[in-house]
Amino acid sequence: MAAQRVVIGVDSSTQSTKALAVDLDTGAVLGQGRAAHTVSTGAGRESDPEQWWQALAEATAGTGWADRAAAVSIAGQQHGLVTLDAAGTPVRPALLWNDVRSAPQAAALRDAYGPKELAHRTGSVPTAAFTAPKWAWLRATEPAAADRTAAVRLPHDFLTERLTGEAVTDRGDASGTGWWGPEGYDRDLLDRIGLDPALLPRVLSPGAPAGTVRPGLPLRAGIPVATGTGDNMAAALGLGLAPGRPVLSLGTSGTVYAVGRARPADPSGTVAGFADALGHWLPLACTLNCTLAVDRFATLLGRDREDVETGGTVVVLPYLDGERTPDLPGASGLVHGLRHDTTPGQLLQAAYDGAAHALLTALDEVLRASGEHPDTDRPLLLIGGGARGRAWQRTVLRLSGRAVQVPAAEELVALGAAAQAAALLTGESADAVARRWRTAEGRVLEPVARDDSAFERIGDTLRRSAALQGAPARENE
């Protein structure tokens, strides 16, 4: 009888690190581990990379398979700027994706090149979320820290390098920096923001191993380590996503994306032209305010997050951290249309509606950017921490008018990383591994009539409030 082979997939996210031990043949989850992160709540959003490393050790040990796993892969939150000195120690806390202090630097890049040229060069028109403006912000505001920096990494790069000693990354996560395109690192753009390309990791081809685990670390020495990728790319792998089928993910941030064979280049900036972790593309739209913003409204109202009520005409734009889609980095939350008979439950439902509206508005553009015929015959895949909440499910059903499928598998980012690790051992592509594991299967929620009045009411409020929020609204918002 052949020995059981187990791989570990890791999701190093904004709030915590999750690790899954997965049977390579069946996809059964044999063990899970989790460790929390701390994120600053001051002027920006920062996190100490050293705690990610400690959380990695704790989470992988929690699976019960750290000393027996046959391969490992790490997926991580996108865009974060990790700056290391010559000894590999963080120079300062990492700037996270939802730190919007670099909005002026993002605007300067757009002014310097023009949105169309940037979309052509790097696939995306960078916002404050992207890594390139974050580095420009660091050079402008903390030049001593920038001068001490001997290596620049993304979160998953940092952890993979700690495991293997190899300075490598993958095309998926690299595509979220704002300084990478199909021809590689954009030397002219790097020169403009004052970043030496020698400080960056080597971009591996899809499916290539990153190296092996070094001795004396939390995982078994000598086992292969996959390239890893960004969290959204890993979730697409974890679903075994076929081209043209859209995904809506509800987490700290909200995202909509689809795999496509054509390289996207949206000059409006709504759709980021990311690469996937294989050889295709992952056009994606992202909002900064999703589950945490709605939960904050629930807390302010003194209600459980599921305690919503229908009716009323109140509109909430829950932009508590500024916003990325629409691009309003200086925005704050807005409540419009309060009346004497507005109930707390209606106000909470309006927060759900406002968060979902931005994602569903961008969905059609994501599908167009994919270059694929939209798969409208199959349900919209709903994933992320919010996907299991009934209020979220009902909101997406009501505002989309589509059937929705909620995969039974949990921790899809870690599952995608596990599929990457498994692919190193089997020779399959990682998405084929996930399809063999049947990770996308789950309950289908039947469609309901779309609530056009609520959808239009939110859009009207956004357009009328755009000047107050700090930027003009685009026609499609």
WOMOVEN-V968520 format. One record per residue. N is the residue number from 1. SS is DSSP state (alpha for helix, beta for strand, coil for the rest). D_LAST is the distance of its C-alpha to the last C-alpha in Angstrom with 1 decimal. Layout:
BEGIN
{{N | SS | D_LAST} {N | SS | D_LAST}}
END
This chain:
BEGIN
{{1 | coil | 58.7} {2 | coil | 55.9} {3 | coil | 54.6} {4 | coil | 51.2} {5 | coil | 48.6} {6 | beta | 45.8} {7 | beta | 42.8} {8 | beta | 40.7} {9 | beta | 36.9} {10 | beta | 35.4} {11 | beta | 31.9} {12 | beta | 31.7} {13 | coil | 28.5} {14 | coil | 27.3} {15 | coil | 29.4} {16 | beta | 32.3} {17 | beta | 34.1} {18 | beta | 34.7} {19 | beta | 37.3} {20 | beta | 38.4} {21 | beta | 41.8} {22 | beta | 41.4} {23 | beta | 44.1} {24 | coil | 43.7} {25 | coil | 45.1} {26 | coil | 43.5} {27 | coil | 40.4} {28 | coil | 41.8} {29 | beta | 40.7} {30 | beta | 44.1} {31 | beta | 43.1} {32 | beta | 40.2} {33 | beta | 40.0} {34 | beta | 37.6} {35 | beta | 37.7} {36 | beta | 35.4} {37 | coil | 34.0} {38 | coil | 33.6} {39 | coil | 30.5} {40 | coil | 30.8} {41 | coil | 28.9} {42 | coil | 29.8} {43 | coil | 28.0} {44 | coil | 26.5} {45 | coil | 26.5} {46 | beta | 29.6} {47 | beta | 32.0} {48 | coil | 35.6} {49 | alpha | 35.8} {50 | alpha | 39.4} {51 | alpha | 38.3} {52 | alpha | 36.3} {53 | alpha | 39.6} {54 | alpha | 41.5} {55 | alpha | 39.0} {56 | alpha | 39.3} {57 | alpha | 43.1} {58 | alpha | 42.8} {59 | alpha | 40.3} {60 | alpha | 42.1} {61 | alpha | 45.4} {62 | alpha | 44.0} {63 | coil | 43.6} {64 | coil | 47.4} {65 | coil | 47.3} {66 | coil | 46.8} {67 | coil | 50.4} {68 | coil | 50.4} {69 | coil | 47.1} {70 | coil | 47.4} {71 | beta | 44.1} {72 | beta | 41.1} {73 | beta | 37.5} {74 | beta | 35.0} {75 | beta | 31.2} {76 | beta | 29.4} {77 | coil | 26.2} {78 | coil | 24.4} {79 | coil | 24.2} {80 | coil | 26.9} {81 | beta | 29.2} {82 | beta | 32.9} {83 | beta | 35.5} {84 | beta | 39.1} {85 | coil | 42.4} {86 | coil | 45.3} {87 | coil | 46.5} {88 | coil | 43.2} {89 | coil | 42.6} {90 | beta | 39.2} {91 | coil | 39.3} {92 | coil | 36.8} {93 | coil | 34.4} {94 | beta | 31.5} {95 | beta | 28.1} {96 | coil | 25.8} {97 | coil | 22.3} {98 | coil | 20.8} {99 | coil | 22.8} {100 | coil | 20.5} {101 | coil | 23.5} {102 | coil | 23.1} {103 | alpha | 19.9} {104 | alpha | 22.1} {105 | alpha | 23.7} {106 | alpha | 20.4} {107 | alpha | 19.5} {108 | alpha | 23.1} {109 | alpha | 22.9} {110 | alpha | 19.8} {111 | alpha | 21.9} {112 | alpha | 25.0} {113 | alpha | 23.9} {114 | coil | 20.8} {115 | alpha | 17.7} {116 | alpha | 19.1} {117 | alpha | 22.4} {118 | alpha | 21.3} {119 | alpha | 19.4} {120 | alpha | 22.6} {121 | alpha | 24.9} {122 | alpha | 23.4} {123 | coil | 20.7} {124 | coil | 18.0} {125 | coil | 16.7} {126 | coil | 18.1} {127 | coil | 16.6} {128 | coil | 19.0} {129 | coil | 19.3} {130 | coil | 21.2} {131 | alpha | 24.9} {132 | alpha | 25.5} {133 | alpha | 24.2} {134 | alpha | 25.9} {135 | alpha | 29.2} {136 | alpha | 28.6} {137 | alpha | 28.2} {138 | alpha | 31.4} {139 | alpha | 33.3} {140 | alpha | 32.3} {141 | alpha | 32.9} {142 | coil | 35.5} {143 | alpha | 37.4} {144 | alpha | 40.4} {145 | alpha | 38.4} {146 | alpha | 36.9} {147 | alpha | 40.5} {148 | alpha | 41.9} {149 | coil | 39.4} {150 | coil | 41.2} {151 | beta | 38.6} {152 | beta | 34.8} {153 | beta | 33.5} {154 | coil | 30.5} {155 | alpha | 31.4} {156 | alpha | 32.5} {157 | alpha | 34.5} {158 | alpha | 36.3} {159 | alpha | 37.4} {160 | alpha | 38.4} {161 | alpha | 40.4} {162 | alpha | 42.2} {163 | alpha | 43.2} {164 | alpha | 44.4} {165 | coil | 45.0} {166 | coil | 43.0} {167 | coil | 40.1} {168 | beta | 37.8} {169 | beta | 34.2} {170 | beta | 32.3} {171 | alpha | 29.8} {172 | alpha | 27.0} {173 | alpha | 27.0} {174 | alpha | 27.9} {175 | coil | 24.8} {176 | coil | 22.8} {177 | coil | 24.8} {178 | coil | 23.3} {179 | coil | 26.9} {180 | beta | 27.7} {181 | beta | 27.2} {182 | coil | 29.2} {183 | coil | 32.2} {184 | beta | 32.3} {185 | beta | 31.8} {186 | coil | 30.6} {187 | alpha | 33.6} {188 | alpha | 32.3} {189 | alpha | 29.2} {190 | alpha | 31.5} {191 | alpha | 33.9} {192 | alpha | 31.3} {193 | alpha | 30.4} {194 | coil | 34.2} {195 | coil | 34.3} {196 | coil | 37.4} {197 | alpha | 36.5} {198 | alpha | 39.8} {199 | alpha | 38.2} {200 | coil | 35.8} {201 | coil | 36.8} {202 | beta | 37.7} {203 | beta | 35.1} {204 | beta | 36.8} {205 | coil | 36.4} {206 | coil | 35.0} {207 | coil | 37.6} {208 | coil | 39.9} {209 | beta | 41.5} {210 | beta | 40.9} {211 | beta | 44.4} {212 | beta | 46.5} {213 | coil | 46.8} {214 | coil | 49.2} {215 | coil | 52.2} {216 | coil | 52.1} {217 | coil | 48.4} {218 | coil | 47.0} {219 | coil | 46.9} {220 | coil | 49.8} {221 | coil | 50.9} {222 | coil | 50.7} {223 | coil | 48.0} {224 | beta | 45.3} {225 | beta | 41.9} {226 | beta | 39.0} {227 | coil | 36.4} {228 | coil | 33.9} {229 | beta | 30.2} {230 | beta | 26.9} {231 | alpha | 25.9} {232 | alpha | 23.1} {233 | alpha | 25.4} {234 | alpha | 28.2} {235 | alpha | 26.3} {236 | alpha | 25.7} {237 | alpha | 29.4} {238 | alpha | 30.3} {239 | alpha | 28.7} {240 | coil | 30.5} {241 | coil | 27.1} {242 | coil | 27.6} {243 | coil | 25.3} {244 | coil | 22.4} {245 | coil | 22.4} {246 | coil | 19.2} {247 | beta | 19.6} {248 | beta | 17.6} {249 | beta | 19.4} {250 | beta | 19.5} {251 | coil | 21.4} {252 | coil | 21.4} {253 | coil | 18.2} {254 | beta | 16.0} {255 | beta | 15.7} {256 | beta | 15.0} {257 | beta | 17.3} {258 | beta | 19.7} {259 | beta | 22.9} {260 | beta | 23.2} {261 | coil | 26.1} {262 | coil | 24.2} {263 | coil | 23.1} {264 | coil | 19.4} {265 | coil | 18.4} {266 | coil | 14.7} {267 | coil | 14.8} {268 | coil | 11.1} {269 | coil | 12.0} {270 | coil | 9.4} {271 | coil | 12.6} {272 | beta | 15.8} {273 | beta | 18.8} {274 | beta | 21.2} {275 | beta | 24.6} {276 | coil | 26.0} {277 | coil | 29.4} {278 | coil | 31.2} {279 | coil | 30.9} {280 | coil | 27.5} {281 | beta | 23.9} {282 | beta | 21.2} {283 | beta | 17.7} {284 | beta | 15.8} {285 | beta | 12.6} {286 | beta | 13.6} {287 | beta | 12.8} {288 | coil | 15.7} {289 | coil | 15.9} {290 | coil | 17.0} {291 | alpha | 20.6} {292 | alpha | 22.2} {293 | alpha | 19.7} {294 | alpha | 20.2} {295 | alpha | 23.9} {296 | alpha | 24.0} {297 | alpha | 22.9} {298 | alpha | 25.6} {299 | alpha | 28.1} {300 | alpha | 27.4} {301 | alpha | 27.8} {302 | coil | 30.9} {303 | coil | 29.8} {304 | coil | 29.9} {305 | coil | 26.5} {306 | coil | 27.3} {307 | coil | 28.3} {308 | coil | 25.3} {309 | coil | 25.6} {310 | coil | 23.8} {311 | coil | 23.2} {312 | coil | 22.2} {313 | coil | 19.1} {314 | coil | 18.4} {315 | beta | 14.9} {316 | beta | 14.9} {317 | beta | 12.5} {318 | coil | 15.0} {319 | coil | 14.5} {320 | coil | 18.3} {321 | coil | 18.6} {322 | coil | 15.9} {323 | beta | 12.8} {324 | coil | 12.2} {325 | coil | 8.8} {326 | coil | 7.0} {327 | coil | 10.2} {328 | beta | 11.8} {329 | coil | 15.4} {330 | coil | 17.1} {331 | coil | 15.1} {332 | coil | 17.0} {333 | coil | 16.7} {334 | beta | 16.0} {335 | beta | 17.6} {336 | beta | 17.1} {337 | coil | 19.2} {338 | coil | 22.3} {339 | coil | 25.3} {340 | coil | 29.0} {341 | coil | 28.6} {342 | coil | 25.6} {343 | coil | 27.2} {344 | alpha | 26.6} {345 | alpha | 25.8} {346 | alpha | 23.0} {347 | alpha | 21.6} {348 | alpha | 21.9} {349 | alpha | 20.2} {350 | alpha | 17.2} {351 | alpha | 17.0} {352 | alpha | 17.1} {353 | alpha | 14.3} {354 | alpha | 12.0} {355 | alpha | 12.9} {356 | alpha | 12.6} {357 | alpha | 9.3} {358 | alpha | 7.6} {359 | alpha | 10.3} {360 | alpha | 10.2} {361 | alpha | 6.6} {362 | alpha | 8.1} {363 | alpha | 11.4} {364 | alpha | 11.7} {365 | alpha | 11.0} {366 | alpha | 13.6} {367 | alpha | 15.9} {368 | alpha | 15.8} {369 | alpha | 16.5} {370 | alpha | 19.4} {371 | coil | 21.2} {372 | coil | 22.6} {373 | coil | 22.8} {374 | coil | 20.7} {375 | coil | 23.1} {376 | coil | 22.0} {377 | coil | 25.6} {378 | coil | 25.5} {379 | coil | 23.7} {380 | beta | 20.8} {381 | beta | 22.6} {382 | beta | 21.8} {383 | beta | 23.4} {384 | coil | 23.8} {385 | alpha | 25.5} {386 | alpha | 23.2} {387 | alpha | 23.7} {388 | alpha | 27.1} {389 | coil | 26.0} {390 | alpha | 26.2} {391 | alpha | 23.5} {392 | alpha | 21.0} {393 | alpha | 22.3} {394 | alpha | 22.1} {395 | alpha | 18.5} {396 | alpha | 17.4} {397 | alpha | 19.7} {398 | alpha | 18.5} {399 | alpha | 14.7} {400 | alpha | 15.2} {401 | coil | 18.2} {402 | coil | 19.8} {403 | coil | 23.1} {404 | beta | 22.9} {405 | beta | 25.7} {406 | beta | 26.7} {407 | beta | 29.1} {408 | coil | 32.3} {409 | coil | 32.7} {410 | coil | 31.7} {411 | coil | 30.9} {412 | alpha | 29.4} {413 | alpha | 29.0} {414 | alpha | 32.7} {415 | alpha | 33.5} {416 | alpha | 31.8} {417 | alpha | 33.9} {418 | alpha | 36.9} {419 | alpha | 36.3} {420 | alpha | 36.3} {421 | alpha | 39.6} {422 | alpha | 41.1} {423 | alpha | 40.3} {424 | alpha | 42.5} {425 | alpha | 45.4} {426 | alpha | 44.9} {427 | coil | 43.7} {428 | coil | 40.8} {429 | coil | 37.2} {430 | alpha | 35.3} {431 | alpha | 33.0} {432 | alpha | 36.1} {433 | alpha | 37.6} {434 | alpha | 34.7} {435 | alpha | 35.0} {436 | alpha | 38.7} {437 | alpha | 38.0} {438 | coil | 35.7} {439 | coil | 33.2} {440 | coil | 30.3} {441 | coil | 32.3} {442 | beta | 31.5} {443 | beta | 30.9} {444 | beta | 28.7} {445 | beta | 26.9} {446 | coil | 26.8} {447 | coil | 23.6} {448 | coil | 23.0} {449 | coil | 21.3} {450 | coil | 17.6} {451 | coil | 16.8} {452 | alpha | 14.5} {453 | alpha | 15.2} {454 | alpha | 14.1} {455 | alpha | 10.8} {456 | alpha | 10.2} {457 | alpha | 11.8} {458 | alpha | 9.6} {459 | alpha | 6.4} {460 | alpha | 9.0} {461 | alpha | 10.3} {462 | alpha | 7.5} {463 | alpha | 7.4} {464 | alpha | 11.1} {465 | alpha | 11.8} {466 | alpha | 10.2} {467 | alpha | 13.6} {468 | alpha | 15.4} {469 | alpha | 13.5} {470 | coil | 14.6} {471 | coil | 12.1} {472 | coil | 10.1} {473 | coil | 6.3} {474 | coil | 5.5} {475 | coil | 5.6} {476 | coil | 3.8} {477 | coil | 0.0}}
END
